[in-house]
Amino acid sequence: MSRNEFRNMFRRCISGLSVVVLGAVVLVYPCAMLAQRGAGGGHTGGGVAGGDGLSGVGKPTGVDAKDDLRDFHEVMAVQATSQQIIAYDLMLKSTAAASTELQAFREQLGKENRGSELASRGLTLNQALEKARTLNRGFLDGFSEPQKSGLKEISKRLIKADSDLAQQANALDQQVREAKAPAPQIATSAQSLDHALTSFQSEQLDLGAEMSIGSAKNGQDSAFNLPPVKNSVNFEHQPISITTSGVISKGAAAGGQNTFKLELIADLSDLQQNITEVLHTQLDKAERCGERIAIQSATLTPLEPKSLVVVQLHYERWACFGREANEMAEGNGTIEVKLTPSVAEDGGLRLTPEIGRVEAEGLIGELLRSGSLGDTLRDKITESLLSTVRKGGDFNATLPPAARGNATLHRAQFQGTGSGKLLVVLDGVILVSNDQVTSLTSELKGRSSTPETVQETVPR
């Protein structure tokens, strides 16, 4: 048995009991793992333990490096007191409240008439975040010397997460205060703050587990990161890779049903880089007597919560009279197509297209604005992107088996990053019965260390 496994078994044995009771329990019923640690005897004080049990235990005079109870003493040294357990629960609740305020802020941001309401939401969010950070700092400051030593590494991670959270919160607050800050920029900052808050919360939960606080891993706000899953979609000979990851966090439990919050994120940056080639395969045509379309260039960029495709093309129309083909029209044009994501009634992703700016002269301009050419391009662009996201972003494969069939999506949106990378983000819930909670939680813990998988899919 490894050292970490041994320490974890100790934590499961002592979780939820007071120090006084634990001391008595360990002396009388020393948990089966103490007898199974190894055949060799340990050394505690003047007594010698050997075989299957402890014998000759006298008054402890110290613990040496070979002591079988060394891990037990280390766990006991960092265990939370009853007052710390109360403070920890208050800290978690304040972090959860900040998360709720952030979601309310993001919902307000998506409304047409934001006005002063957004500034008010921003102020409330700031106050909630500051309270969560204050309680977090107070909890760390209250550690005893043994706790400071034994929890040094995880405390460093939590302090780093707190610093990142403060940085993202300040960036968003500045943008909200600047009346001229564009909505997409604010939305990007809010998304970054959401990720920082999730990491902050996750570190708090890990700290609670180290301190043997029972609610740390079973509370209502446990968060689990889903490992990335990469899929490759082939457009003829052009492979497009899409990596999907996510976060599942535990919510409320009522009426025998347990609710988990779900967020899935698909990285579409590879599609962005190869969008011209993808549309070449879908839109280029060269009819002898009819239309000839050649895609010259294309871009795919975020326009939160939408995405924007801009295509430059060359168009020709040919007619045949007998055996002879004659060119009837020819020219270049540019067309913009805005794509708005949503969740369809069947629970799948849906894209609603809208033709935006068109730059073209004469017949080409008319065909792009209100004719069959514009409609064809709009539909083919939508179909290509939707097919890529659906097949490349295999959302079902990202979920653990216990969650499949129990997950419901309710919101979809495109988001950008500071570097212009395009993401599609899906929010939803997972509903499981009381009997399924243990299975789902176990799978989530197991998948958190699962390496990235690669799957190949080929569109029809």
C-alpha positions in Angstrom: 0.0 0.0 0.0 1.4 3.4 -0.9 1.9 6.2 1.6 -0.9 8.3 0.0 -3.3 5.4 0.0 -2.5 4.7 3.7 -3.1 8.4 4.6 -6.4 8.4 2.7 -7.6 5.3 4.6 -6.8 7.1 7.8 -8.9 10.1 6.8 -11.9 7.9 5.9 -11.5 6.2 9.3 -11.5 9.4 11.3 -13.7 11.8 9.3 -16.4 13.5 11.4 -15.1 12.3 14.8 -13.6 14.6 17.5 -10.0 14.3 18.5 -10.8 12.9 21.9 -13.1 10.2 20.6 -10.6 9.4 17.9 -7.8 8.8 20.3 -10.0 6.3 22.2 -11.2 4.6 19.1 -7.8 4.1 17.6 -6.4 2.6 20.8 -9.3 0.2 21.2 -10.3 -0.4 17.5 -7.2 0.6 15.5 -8.8 0.3 12.0 -8.0 -2.8 10.0 -5.4 -1.1 7.9 -3.0 -0.7 10.9 -2.9 -4.5 11.2 -2.5 -4.9 7.4 0.2 -2.2 6.8 2.9 -4.9 6.8 4.2 -8.0 8.5 7.1 -6.1 10.2 6.4 -4.4 13.5 6.4 -0.7 14.1 7.9 1.2 17.0 6.0 3.6 19.2 7.6 4.8 22.3 8.9 1.9 24.3 6.3 -0.6 23.0 6.8 -2.9 20.0 4.0 -3.7 17.6 4.3 -6.9 15.6 2.2 -9.6 13.8 -1.5 -8.6 13.4 -1.9 -6.2 16.3 -0.4 -3.8 18.8 1.2 -5.1 21.9 3.1 -3.6 24.8 2.0 0.0 24.1 3.3 2.3 26.8 3.3 6.0 27.2 4.4 7.5 23.9 7.8 9.2 24.0 7.9 10.3 20.3 7.4 9.0 16.8 10.3 7.9 14.7 10.5 7.6 10.9 9.6 3.9 11.0 6.4 4.4 13.1 3.3 2.8 11.4 1.2 5.5 13.1 3.2 8.4 11.6 0.6 9.0 8.9 -2.1 9.0 11.5 -0.4 11.7 13.6 0.1 13.8 10.5 -3.6 13.6 9.6 -4.6 14.3 13.2 -2.3 17.4 13.2 -4.2 19.1 10.4 -7.7 17.9 11.3 -10.2 20.8 11.6 -11.6 21.8 15.0 -15.4 22.1 15.5 -15.1 25.9 15.2 -13.1 25.5 11.9 -15.8 23.2 10.5 -18.4 26.0 11.1 -16.1 28.6 9.6 -15.4 26.3 6.6 -19.1 25.8 5.9 -19.7 29.6 6.0 -16.8 30.1 3.6 -18.2 27.6 1.1 -21.6 29.2 1.3 -20.2 32.6 0.6 -18.3 31.2 -2.4 -21.5 29.6 -3.7 -23.3 32.9 -3.2 -20.7 34.7 -5.3 -21.1 32.1 -8.0 -24.9 32.7 -8.0 -24.3 36.5 -8.4 -21.9 35.9 -11.3 -24.5 33.8 -13.1 -27.1 36.6 -12.5 -24.7 39.2 -13.9 -24.1 37.1 -17.0 -27.8 36.7 -17.6 -28.3 40.4 -17.3 -25.4 41.0 -19.7 -27.3 39.0 -22.3 -30.4 41.2 -22.2 -31.1 43.8 -24.8 -31.6 46.8 -22.4 -28.9 46.4 -19.8 -28.7 50.1 -18.6 -28.0 50.8 -15.0 -29.1 47.3 -14.0 -25.8 45.8 -15.2 -23.9 48.3 -13.1 -26.0 47.4 -10.1 -25.4 43.7 -10.7 -21.7 44.4 -11.0 -21.7 46.1 -7.6 -23.5 43.2 -6.0 -21.2 40.7 -7.6 -18.1 42.6 -6.3 -19.5 42.6 -2.8 -20.2 38.9 -2.9 -16.7 38.1 -4.3 -15.1 40.3 -1.6 -17.0 38.6 1.1 -16.0 35.1 -0.2 -12.3 36.2 -0.4 -12.4 37.7 3.1 -13.8 34.6 4.7 -11.3 32.5 2.8 -8.4 34.6 4.1 -9.8 34.5 7.6 -10.0 30.8 7.5 -6.4 30.4 6.4 -5.2 32.9 9.0 -6.8 30.8 11.8 -4.6 27.7 11.2 -2.6 26.4 14.1 1.2 26.0 13.6 0.9 22.2 12.8 -1.9 23.0 10.3 0.2 25.7 8.6 3.1 23.2 8.2 1.0 20.2 7.2 -1.3 22.2 4.8 1.4 24.5 3.3 1.3 23.2 -0.3 -2.5 23.2 -0.7 -2.7 26.6 1.1 -0.3 28.0 -1.5 -2.6 26.7 -4.3 -5.6 28.3 -2.7 -3.8 31.6 -2.2 -2.8 31.6 -5.9 -6.4 30.8 -6.9 -7.5 33.8 -4.7 -5.0 36.1 -6.4 -6.2 35.0 -9.8 -9.8 35.5 -8.7 -9.0 39.1 -7.6 -7.3 39.9 -10.8 -10.2 38.7 -13.0 -12.7 40.4 -10.7 -10.9 43.7 -11.0 -10.7 43.4 -14.8 -14.4 42.9 -15.0 -15.2 45.7 -12.6 -13.1 48.2 -14.6 -15.0 47.3 -17.8 -18.4 47.6 -16.2 -17.4 51.0 -14.8 -16.4 52.1 -18.3 -19.7 52.9 -20.0 -18.1 52.5 -23.4 -16.7 48.9 -22.9 -18.3 46.7 -25.6 -20.6 43.9 -24.5 -18.4 41.1 -26.1 -15.4 42.3 -24.1 -17.4 42.3 -20.8 -18.8 38.8 -21.6 -15.3 37.5 -22.2 -14.1 38.9 -18.8 -17.2 37.4 -17.1 -16.3 34.0 -18.6 -12.7 34.3 -17.4 -14.0 35.3 -13.9 -16.3 32.2 -13.9 -13.3 29.9 -14.6 -11.3 31.6 -11.9 -14.1 31.3 -9.4 -14.5 27.6 -10.2 -10.8 27.0 -9.6 -11.0 28.9 -6.3 -14.0 26.8 -5.2 -12.2 23.5 -6.2 -9.1 24.4 -4.1 -11.4 25.1 -1.1 -13.0 21.7 -1.5 -9.5 20.0 -1.7 -8.5 21.9 1.5 -11.6 20.6 3.3 -10.8 17.1 2.3 -7.2 17.4 3.7 -8.6 18.7 7.0 -11.0 15.7 7.2 -14.1 17.9 6.9 -16.8 15.5 5.9 -18.8 18.0 3.8 -15.8 18.9 1.7 -16.3 16.2 -0.9 -20.0 15.5 -0.3 -21.3 19.0 0.0 -23.7 20.8 -2.3 -20.9 22.6 -4.2 -18.4 19.9 -5.1 -16.9 20.5 -8.5 -15.3 18.0 -10.9 -13.3 18.8 -14.0 -14.0 16.6 -17.0 -10.8 15.6 -18.8 -10.5 16.8 -22.4 -11.7 14.6 -25.2 -10.3 15.2 -28.7 -12.2 14.3 -31.9 -11.1 14.6 -35.5 -13.6 15.4 -38.3 -12.5 14.9 -41.9 -13.7 17.2 -44.7 -12.4 15.1 -47.6 -8.7 15.3 -46.8 -8.9 18.2 -44.3 -9.0 16.9 -40.7 -10.4 19.3 -38.1 -9.7 18.7 -34.4 -12.1 19.7 -31.7 -11.3 19.3 -28.0 -14.1 19.2 -25.5 -13.8 19.6 -21.8 -16.2 20.6 -19.0 -17.0 21.0 -15.3 -19.7 19.3 -13.3 -20.6 20.7 -9.9 -23.1 19.4 -7.4 -26.2 21.4 -6.6 -29.3 20.9 -4.6 -31.0 17.6 -3.6 -34.8 17.4 -3.1 -37.5 14.9 -3.6 -35.2 12.0 -4.2 -33.5 13.9 -7.1 -30.0 15.3 -7.1 -29.1 18.2 -9.5 -25.6 18.7 -10.9 -24.7 21.8 -12.9 -23.1 21.0 -16.2 -20.8 23.2 -18.4 -19.3 21.8 -21.6 -16.7 23.8 -23.6 -15.6 22.9 -27.2 -12.5 24.5 -28.6 -13.1 25.5 -32.2 -9.7 27.1 -32.9 -8.7 24.5 -35.4 -11.9 25.0 -37.3 -11.1 28.7 -37.3 -7.7 28.2 -38.8 -9.0 25.9 -41.6 -12.4 27.4 -42.3 -11.4 28.4 -45.8 -10.5 24.8 -46.7 -13.6 23.5 -45.1 -15.9 25.8 -47.1 -13.9 25.0 -50.2 -15.0 21.4 -49.9 -18.6 22.3 -49.3 -19.2 25.3 -51.6 -16.9 25.2 -54.6 -18.6 24.1 -57.8 -17.8 24.3 -61.5 -20.9 23.5 -63.6 -20.4 23.7 -67.3 -23.8 25.1 -67.8 -24.8 26.7 -64.6 -23.0 28.2 -61.5 -19.3 28.3 -60.8 -18.4 29.2 -57.3 -14.8 29.5 -56.0 -14.2 30.4 -52.3 -11.2 32.8 -52.1 -11.0 33.2 -48.4 -13.1 32.8 -45.2 -12.9 33.8 -41.5 -14.7 32.6 -38.4 -14.7 34.9 -35.4 -16.6 35.3 -32.1 -19.4 37.8 -32.0 -20.8 36.9 -28.5 -23.1 35.1 -28.1 -23.0 34.5 -31.8 -20.2 33.8 -34.3 -19.5 35.5 -37.6 -18.4 33.9 -40.8 -17.1 36.2 -43.6 -16.6 34.7 -47.0 -15.0 36.2 -50.1 -15.8 34.4 -53.3 -15.7 34.5 -57.1 -18.9 33.7 -58.9 -19.7 33.0 -62.6 -23.0 32.0 -64.3 -22.7 30.1 -67.6 -25.5 29.1 -70.1 -25.3 26.6 -72.9 -26.8 27.2 -76.3 -26.4 24.0 -78.2 -22.8 22.7 -77.7 -21.4 26.1 -76.8 -21.2 27.4 -73.2 -21.4 31.2 -72.7 -20.6 33.2 -69.6 -23.6 35.3 -68.6 -22.3 37.0 -65.4 -19.1 37.1 -63.5 -17.8 39.0 -60.4 -16.5 38.9 -56.9 -18.4 39.3 -53.7 -18.2 39.3 -49.9 -21.0 38.0 -47.6 -21.3 37.9 -43.8 -23.3 35.2 -42.0 -24.1 35.5 -38.3 -24.8 32.2 -36.5 -26.8 32.2 -33.2 -26.5 28.9 -31.2 -29.4 27.5 -29.2 -30.6 24.1 -27.8 -33.2 22.4 -30.0 -36.3 20.6 -28.6 -34.4 17.3 -29.0 -31.6 18.6 -26.8 -29.1 19.0 -29.6 -27.3 22.0 -30.8 -29.0 24.3 -33.3 -27.6 27.2 -35.3 -29.8 30.0 -36.6 -28.2 31.9 -39.5 -28.7 35.5 -40.6 -27.1 37.2 -43.6 -25.4 40.4 -42.6 -23.3 42.8 -44.7 -23.0 42.0 -48.5 -20.4 43.7 -50.7 -20.9 43.0 -54.4 -22.0 44.8 -57.6 -24.8 44.2 -60.1 -26.3 40.8 -60.5 -23.9 39.2 -58.0 -25.0 41.6 -55.3 -28.6 40.9 -56.0 -28.1 37.1 -55.9 -26.2 37.4 -52.6 -28.7 39.7 -50.9 -32.0 38.2 -51.9 -31.4 35.5 -54.5 -30.6 31.8 -54.5 -26.9 32.4 -54.2 -27.1 34.1 -50.8 -29.5 31.4 -49.5 -27.3 28.6 -50.7 -24.2 30.1 -49.1 -26.0 30.8 -45.8 -27.4 27.2 -45.6 -24.2 25.5 -46.6 -22.1 27.5 -44.1 -24.6 26.7 -41.3 -24.7 23.0 -42.2 -20.9 22.8 -42.4 -20.3 24.4 -39.0 -23.2 22.5 -37.3 -22.0 19.2 -38.6 -18.4 19.9 -37.4 -19.4 21.0 -34.0 -21.9 18.1 -33.5 -19.5 15.4 -34.6 -16.3 16.9 -33.4 -17.7 18.1 -30.1 -18.9 14.7 -29.0 -20.5 16.0 -25.8 -22.0 12.7 -24.8 -18.5 11.1 -24.9 -17.2 13.8 -22.5 -19.7 12.8 -19.8 -19.2 9.8 -17.5 -21.6 6.8 -18.2 -23.8 7.5 -15.2 -24.6 11.0 -16.5 -25.5 10.0 -20.0 -29.2 10.0 -20.6 -29.6 12.1 -17.5 -28.2 15.3 -18.9 -30.3 18.1 -20.3 -28.9 21.2 -22.0 -30.7 24.5 -21.7 -28.3 27.1 -23.1 -25.7 27.4 -25.8 -23.5 30.3 -26.8 -20.3 31.2 -28.7 -17.6 32.8 -26.7 -14.2 34.2 -27.5 -10.9 34.4 -25.6 -8.5 37.3 -25.4 -6.5 35.8 -28.3 -9.6 35.5 -30.5 -10.1 31.8 -30.1 -13.7 30.6 -30.6 -15.4 28.4 -28.1 -18.9 27.0 -28.0 -20.2 26.7 -24.4 -23.2 24.6 -23.4 -24.9 24.9 -20.0 -27.2 22.3 -18.6 -28.1 20.1 -15.7 -27.8 16.4 -14.7 -30.6 14.9 -12.7 -29.9 11.6 -10.9 -31.7 9.7 -8.1 -30.3 9.2 -4.7 -29.2 5.7 -5.7 -27.2 7.0 -8.6 -25.3 9.8 -6.8 -22.6 7.5 -5.4 -22.0 5.9 -8.8 -21.8 9.3 -10.6 -19.5 10.8 -8.0 -17.2 7.8 -8.2 -17.0 8.0 -12.0 -16.3 11.7 -11.8 -13.4 11.2 -9.4 -12.0 8.5 -11.6 -12.3 10.5 -14.8 -10.5 13.5 -13.4 -7.2 11.6 -13.9 -8.2 9.9 -17.2 -5.9 10.9 -20.1 -7.2 12.6 -23.2 -8.8 10.3 -25.7 -8.7 10.7 -29.5 -11.6 9.6 -31.7 -11.9 9.8 -35.5 -15.2 10.7 -37.0 -15.9 11.2 -40.7 -19.0 13.2 -41.8 -21.4 11.6 -44.3 
